[in-house]
């Protein structure tokens, strides 16, 4: 199962008997066929543990289970939609960026501090994003939302990537993150320019960056 772009803000998914998808509530725009939409109370493939972790972080994004036979159009709030195809690897994505994903993917929750240490925890406090990030692993497709479209930036051991935390959408691969600061004396007194905080991603993988620093 995959997603076919209709335009930059909508995707189409074909679902058949025995298949299942999850979507953010309110993301269904239209459908054809015999398709059902039911509230999901178990946090997808991750089960109740994943749901509890996200609620502790105040990051629970309500999901719908999509089943049946037919075609469904997904979109939300006029945001741009980007499709990520997973081939057995793991996608780390902010919960509120998820539009829809294949039901075969295993959903989990990662505490940001486990990757970035204390800085990972600080990131959540400073940027307003949760301390927990949703993980999706396996073979399948994920549709994520962003402001102004998404660009994929490669991360290599020789070339880490620095991202404005508000522009971060997701990443995949063997990647570590930490919050770095460019805060200097001039910034403290309201002078000078530049971003005060940057999310540094190092290792081997890909980071998905949106074209705007606005929150969804």
DOVO-124934 format. One record per residue (C-alpha): residue number from 0; x negated, y negated, z negated; residue in one letter. Coordinates in Angstrom, 3 decimals. Each point is the difference from the previous one (the first is absolute). Example, Ala and Ser with C-alpha at 12.3 -4.5 7.8 and 13.67 -1.06 7.14 Angstrom:
2
+------+----------+----------+----------+-------+
! voba !        X !        Y !        Z ! fivex !
+------+----------+----------+----------+-------+
!    0 !  -12.300 !    4.500 !   -7.800 !     a !
!    1 !   -1.370 !   -3.440 !    0.660 !     s !
+------+----------+----------+----------+-------+
This chain:
216
+------+----------+----------+----------+-------+
! voba !        X !        Y !        Z ! fivex !
+------+----------+----------+----------+-------+
!    0 !    0.000 !    0.000 !    0.000 !     x !
!    1 !   -1.253 !   -3.444 !    0.850 !     x !
!    2 !    1.151 !   -3.564 !    0.519 !     x !
!    3 !    0.402 !   -1.662 !    3.394 !     x !
!    4 !   -0.291 !   -3.804 !    0.049 !     x !
!    5 !    3.090 !   -1.733 !    1.364 !     x !
!    6 !   -1.616 !   -3.409 !   -0.380 !     x !
!    7 !   -2.430 !   -1.559 !   -2.482 !     x !
!    8 !    2.627 !    0.046 !   -2.771 !     x !
!    9 !    1.903 !    3.250 !    0.572 !     x !
!   10 !   -0.832 !    3.697 !    0.357 !     x !
!   11 !    2.049 !    2.980 !    1.140 !     x !
!   12 !   -0.165 !    3.453 !   -1.605 !     x !
!   13 !    1.466 !    3.249 !    1.311 !     x !
!   14 !    1.054 !    2.401 !   -2.746 !     x !
!   15 !    1.146 !    3.591 !    0.446 !     x !
!   16 !    1.537 !    2.806 !   -2.072 !     x !
!   17 !   -2.223 !    0.986 !   -2.905 !     x !
!   18 !   -2.004 !   -3.209 !    0.203 !     x !
!   19 !   -0.053 !   -2.789 !   -2.549 !     x !
!   20 !   -1.230 !   -3.560 !   -0.242 !     x !
!   21 !   -0.196 !   -2.626 !   -2.722 !     x !
!   22 !    0.653 !   -3.690 !    0.543 !     x !
!   23 !    0.212 !   -3.107 !   -2.088 !     x !
!   24 !    3.604 !   -0.716 !   -0.928 !     x !
!   25 !    1.529 !   -2.460 !    2.417 !     x !
!   26 !   -2.478 !    0.895 !    2.770 !     x !
!   27 !    2.515 !    1.836 !    2.212 !     x !
!   28 !    1.163 !   -2.352 !    2.780 !     x !
!   29 !    2.043 !    2.418 !    2.124 !     x !
!   30 !    0.254 !    3.689 !    0.786 !     x !
!   31 !    1.541 !    2.475 !    2.433 !     x !
!   32 !    0.952 !    3.572 !   -0.798 !     x !
!   33 !    0.816 !    1.899 !   -3.163 !     x !
!   34 !   -2.390 !   -1.639 !   -2.463 !     x !
!   35 !    0.388 !   -0.367 !   -3.780 !     x !
!   36 !   -1.607 !   -2.521 !   -2.355 !     x !
!   37 !   -0.123 !    0.770 !   -3.721 !     x !
!   38 !   -1.779 !   -1.765 !   -2.892 !     x !
!   39 !   -3.220 !    1.735 !   -0.981 !     x !
!   40 !   -0.541 !    0.231 !   -3.760 !     x !
!   41 !   -3.073 !    2.241 !   -0.064 !     x !
!   42 !   -2.575 !   -2.261 !    1.653 !     x !
!   43 !   -0.340 !    1.980 !    3.256 !     x !
!   44 !   -2.390 !    2.956 !    0.216 !     x !
!   45 !   -1.851 !   -1.260 !   -3.070 !     x !
!   46 !    2.892 !    0.965 !   -2.263 !     x !
!   47 !    1.012 !   -1.486 !   -3.290 !     x !
!   48 !   -3.595 !   -0.636 !   -1.140 !     x !
!   49 !   -0.585 !   -2.328 !    2.927 !     x !
!   50 !    3.225 !   -1.872 !   -0.706 !     x !
!   51 !   -0.860 !   -0.438 !   -3.694 !     x !
!   52 !   -3.476 !   -1.286 !    0.811 !     x !
!   53 !    1.393 !   -2.603 !    2.342 !     x !
!   54 !    2.660 !   -1.105 !   -2.463 !     x !
!   55 !   -2.613 !   -0.449 !   -2.725 !     x !
!   56 !   -1.811 !   -2.278 !    2.442 !     x !
!   57 !    3.263 !   -1.807 !    0.808 !     x !
!   58 !   -0.653 !    1.004 !    3.607 !     x !
!   59 !    2.830 !    2.417 !    0.721 !     x !
!   60 !    1.343 !   -0.603 !    3.519 !     x !
!   61 !    3.433 !    1.637 !    0.432 !     x !
!   62 !   -0.026 !    2.655 !    2.719 !     x !
!   63 !    2.647 !    1.662 !    2.135 !     x !
!   64 !   -0.158 !    3.610 !    1.191 !     x !
!   65 !    0.845 !    0.241 !    3.706 !     x !
!   66 !    1.174 !    3.366 !    1.332 !     x !
!   67 !    2.071 !    1.433 !    2.819 !     x !
!   68 !   -0.239 !   -0.107 !    3.778 !     x !
!   69 !   -0.249 !   -3.210 !    1.970 !     x !
!   70 !   -1.890 !   -3.224 !    0.616 !     x !
!   71 !   -0.579 !   -2.722 !   -2.601 !     x !
!   72 !   -1.221 !   -3.579 !    0.436 !     x !
!   73 !   -2.024 !   -1.432 !   -2.901 !     x !
!   74 !   -0.991 !   -3.570 !   -0.822 !     x !
!   75 !    0.168 !   -2.313 !   -2.985 !     x !
!   76 !    0.118 !   -3.753 !   -0.525 !     x !
!   77 !   -1.330 !   -0.754 !    3.472 !     x !
!   78 !   -3.496 !    1.149 !   -1.067 !     x !
!   79 !   -2.424 !    1.374 !    2.548 !     x !
!   80 !   -0.266 !    3.794 !   -0.039 !     x !
!   81 !   -3.198 !    1.998 !    0.464 !     x !
!   82 !   -0.124 !    3.789 !    0.391 !     x !
!   83 !   -2.802 !    2.061 !   -1.571 !     x !
!   84 !   -0.377 !    3.637 !    1.094 !     x !
!   85 !   -1.596 !    2.212 !   -2.666 !     x !
!   86 !   -1.838 !    3.191 !    0.958 !     x !
!   87 !   -0.573 !    1.540 !   -3.409 !     x !
!   88 !   -1.557 !   -3.052 !   -1.639 !     x !
!   89 !    1.408 !   -2.368 !   -2.623 !     x !
!   90 !    1.473 !   -3.467 !    0.424 !     x !
!   91 !   -0.125 !   -2.403 !   -2.960 !     x !
!   92 !    2.752 !   -2.587 !    0.408 !     x !
!   93 !    1.720 !   -2.651 !   -2.098 !     x !
!   94 !    3.465 !    1.352 !   -0.869 !     x !
!   95 !    1.877 !   -3.039 !    1.302 !     x !
!   96 !   -1.735 !    0.348 !    3.393 !     x !
!   97 !    1.598 !    3.390 !    0.713 !     x !
!   98 !    2.803 !   -0.020 !    2.558 !     x !
!   99 !    0.414 !    3.732 !    0.716 !     x !
!  100 !   -2.070 !    3.172 !    0.070 !     x !
!  101 !    0.114 !    3.636 !    0.987 !     x !
!  102 !    1.498 !    2.259 !   -2.657 !     x !
!  103 !   -2.798 !    2.549 !    0.445 !     x !
!  104 !   -2.515 !   -2.409 !   -1.529 !     x !
!  105 !   -0.925 !    0.497 !   -3.638 !     x !
!  106 !    0.693 !   -3.136 !   -1.988 !     x !
!  107 !   -1.951 !   -0.930 !   -3.102 !     x !
!  108 !   -1.152 !   -2.925 !   -2.111 !     x !
!  109 !   -3.556 !   -1.152 !   -0.619 !     x !
!  110 !   -1.053 !   -2.226 !   -2.879 !     x !
!  111 !   -2.119 !   -2.725 !    1.577 !     x !
!  112 !   -2.348 !    0.014 !   -2.969 !     x !
!  113 !   -1.107 !    3.524 !    0.929 !     x !
!  114 !   -1.560 !   -1.349 !    3.195 !     x !
!  115 !   -1.056 !   -3.482 !   -0.954 !     x !
!  116 !   -0.590 !    0.376 !   -3.746 !     x !
!  117 !    0.828 !   -3.095 !   -1.990 !     x !
!  118 !    0.020 !   -2.058 !    3.197 !     x !
!  119 !    2.749 !    2.184 !    1.408 !     x !
!  120 !    2.114 !   -0.860 !   -3.030 !     x !
!  121 !   -0.847 !   -3.673 !    0.308 !     x !
!  122 !    1.146 !    0.086 !    3.600 !     x !
!  123 !    3.508 !    0.881 !   -1.097 !     x !
!  124 !    0.127 !   -2.793 !   -2.548 !     x !
!  125 !   -1.466 !   -2.678 !    2.242 !     x !
!  126 !    1.733 !    0.768 !    3.297 !     x !
!  127 !    3.423 !    0.927 !   -1.319 !     x !
!  128 !   -0.252 !    3.416 !    1.669 !     x !
!  129 !    0.528 !    3.058 !   -2.169 !     x !
!  130 !   -2.698 !    1.948 !   -1.802 !     x !
!  131 !    1.340 !    3.060 !    1.787 !     x !
!  132 !   -0.213 !    0.585 !    3.758 !     x !
!  133 !    2.097 !    2.546 !    1.890 !     x !
!  134 !   -1.860 !    2.820 !    1.752 !     x !
!  135 !    1.283 !    1.988 !    2.985 !     x !
!  136 !   -1.917 !    3.093 !    1.070 !     x !
!  137 !    0.348 !    2.619 !    2.725 !     x !
!  138 !    1.103 !    0.239 !    3.620 !     x !
!  139 !    2.564 !   -2.587 !    0.983 !     x !
!  140 !    0.792 !   -3.618 !    0.769 !     x !
!  141 !    0.460 !   -3.053 !   -2.216 !     x !
!  142 !    1.609 !   -3.299 !    1.000 !     x !
!  143 !   -1.265 !   -2.952 !   -2.044 !     x !
!  144 !    1.162 !   -3.633 !   -0.069 !     x !
!  145 !   -2.096 !   -3.135 !    0.282 !     x !
!  146 !    0.190 !   -3.728 !    0.680 !     x !
!  147 !   -1.171 !   -0.990 !    3.472 !     x !
!  148 !   -1.213 !    3.417 !    1.093 !     x !
!  149 !   -2.832 !    2.274 !   -1.135 !     x !
!  150 !   -3.622 !    0.383 !    1.024 !     x !
!  151 !   -2.069 !    3.131 !   -0.751 !     x !
!  152 !   -3.525 !   -0.719 !   -1.260 !     x !
!  153 !   -2.582 !    2.818 !   -0.213 !     x !
!  154 !   -1.853 !    0.443 !   -3.299 !     x !
!  155 !   -3.498 !    1.507 !    0.167 !     x !
!  156 !   -2.726 !    0.515 !   -2.621 !     x !
!  157 !   -2.028 !   -2.682 !    1.754 !     x !
!  158 !    2.876 !   -2.458 !    0.386 !     x !
!  159 !    2.515 !   -0.299 !   -2.864 !     x !
!  160 !    3.070 !   -2.136 !    0.627 !     x !
!  161 !    1.145 !   -2.893 !   -2.175 !     x !
!  162 !    3.755 !   -0.685 !    0.103 !     x !
!  163 !    2.180 !   -2.634 !   -1.581 !     x !
!  164 !    2.062 !    2.092 !   -2.463 !     x !
!  165 !    3.250 !   -1.533 !    1.281 !     x !
!  166 !   -0.895 !    1.012 !    3.574 !     x !
!  167 !   -0.700 !    3.631 !   -0.970 !     x !
!  168 !    2.581 !    2.535 !    1.233 !     x !
!  169 !   -1.600 !    3.451 !   -0.270 !     x !
!  170 !   -3.165 !    2.022 !    0.496 !     x !
!  171 !   -1.062 !    3.553 !    0.761 !     x !
!  172 !   -3.196 !    2.031 !   -0.234 !     x !
!  173 !   -2.744 !    0.406 !   -2.597 !     x !
!  174 !    0.214 !   -3.584 !   -1.208 !     x !
!  175 !   -0.699 !   -1.719 !   -3.306 !     x !
!  176 !    1.458 !   -3.361 !   -0.922 !     x !
!  177 !   -0.877 !   -2.712 !   -2.445 !     x !
!  178 !    0.940 !   -3.590 !   -0.533 !     x !
!  179 !   -2.817 !   -2.433 !    0.651 !     x !
!  180 !    0.081 !   -3.725 !   -0.615 !     x !
!  181 !   -1.265 !   -3.007 !    1.866 !     x !
!  182 !    1.092 !   -2.252 !   -2.812 !     x !
!  183 !   -2.535 !   -2.726 !   -0.674 !     x !
!  184 !   -0.209 !   -3.248 !   -1.907 !     x !
!  185 !    1.558 !   -1.988 !    2.835 !     x !
!  186 !    2.997 !    2.333 !    0.103 !     x !
!  187 !    0.438 !   -0.356 !   -3.741 !     x !
!  188 !    0.410 !   -3.759 !    0.291 !     x !
!  189 !    2.152 !    0.148 !    3.112 !     x !
!  190 !   -2.681 !   -0.841 !    2.539 !     x !
!  191 !   -1.477 !    1.940 !    2.842 !     x !
!  192 !    1.652 !    2.652 !    2.129 !     x !
!  193 !    0.034 !    3.760 !    0.358 !     x !
!  194 !    1.891 !    2.891 !   -1.510 !     x !
!  195 !   -0.450 !    0.425 !   -3.738 !     x !
!  196 !    0.554 !    3.783 !    0.030 !     x !
!  197 !   -0.797 !    2.622 !    2.600 !     x !
!  198 !    0.747 !    3.710 !    0.124 !     x !
!  199 !   -3.203 !    1.789 !    0.989 !     x !
!  200 !    0.427 !    3.396 !    1.704 !     x !
!  201 !   -3.064 !    2.158 !    0.540 !     x !
!  202 !   -0.669 !    3.514 !    1.240 !     x !
!  203 !    1.395 !    1.609 !    3.153 !     x !
!  204 !    3.517 !   -0.652 !    1.248 !     x !
!  205 !    2.462 !   -2.585 !    1.256 !     x !
!  206 !    1.800 !   -2.915 !   -1.618 !     x !
!  207 !    3.250 !   -1.456 !    1.332 !     x !
!  208 !    0.236 !   -3.780 !   -0.327 !     x !
!  209 !    3.011 !   -2.205 !    0.680 !     x !
!  210 !   -0.236 !   -3.323 !    1.797 !     x !
!  211 !    1.529 !   -1.987 !   -2.850 !     x !
!  212 !   -0.689 !   -0.329 !   -3.722 !     x !
!  213 !    3.718 !   -0.166 !   -0.805 !     x !
!  214 !    1.558 !    2.688 !   -2.200 !     x !
!  215 !    2.807 !    2.151 !    1.366 !     x !
+------+----------+----------+----------+-------+
